[in-house]
Amino acid sequence: MTVFLKSNRIRTKTIVGKKQIAYSVLFSAILGFTLGFVAKILDSPMIPYEISILSFIGSNWGIWIFIPTLIAVYSYTPRLAAIRVFIFLISMLVSYYTYTILVLGLFPLKYIIFWCILALLSTIPAYIMWFSHANHLISSIIIALPISVIAFEGYKIYLDTVNYYEKFMQYENILINEGNYYFMLGTEIFYALMIIIILLLVPKRKKQCLYIIPFSVVVFFALVIIL
């Protein structure tokens, strides 16, 4: 499998100059730094309830799988995909925890180490994800993986919300009165949009969806059964 991925049998690498590579890495760094800062600001209890959904989405895995997926796919080479995703995540952590340390006066060392290790490990799926933007059966299987994980997390959020409010007698009224029904609905719509965007932007040929969707369904139900 590794030898197969290293070859050009799935997707051909794009030959570009050092300046273009530097710009692409710089873009990843700026994007990561900006989103890390925004994520920390949105995590503040002072933000209005109307936009608190953005904080909730930012605190889950889906959006941080979605963005690196697109970064990896739209890189020139698989190695560059791994580098850009790592730079993106590290830049995000730098701004997020710089704010935490300097503004909030907290120093969560264990969390910092954990997320830095995870950022380093993300280079492996990023390298593999680069091969998803090709007209190949393996590419369809690769695309199905982030779609399945995002769909599974959206499903878990839905179940957790429903299970929580089922403890109350006036389940539906409480959801509507507190606005949480629309909060949950907005979250599910956002997750659905992430999946749709991946299906629109990542496959090389639209007919690949005939393979991607069944693969995604199989992986999704496997996650439901296992987890």
Secondary structure as UniProt FT lines:
FT   HELIX           2..6
FT   HELIX           18..42
FT   TURN            45..46
FT   HELIX           49..51
FT   HELIX           52..58
FT   HELIX           62..73
FT   HELIX           78..102
FT   TURN            103..104
FT   HELIX           109..121
FT   HELIX           123..129
FT   HELIX           130..132
FT   HELIX           137..165
FT   TURN            166..167
FT   TURN            169..170
FT   HELIX           171..177
FT   TURN            178..179
FT   HELIX           180..201
FT   HELIX           206..208
FT   HELIX           209..226
//
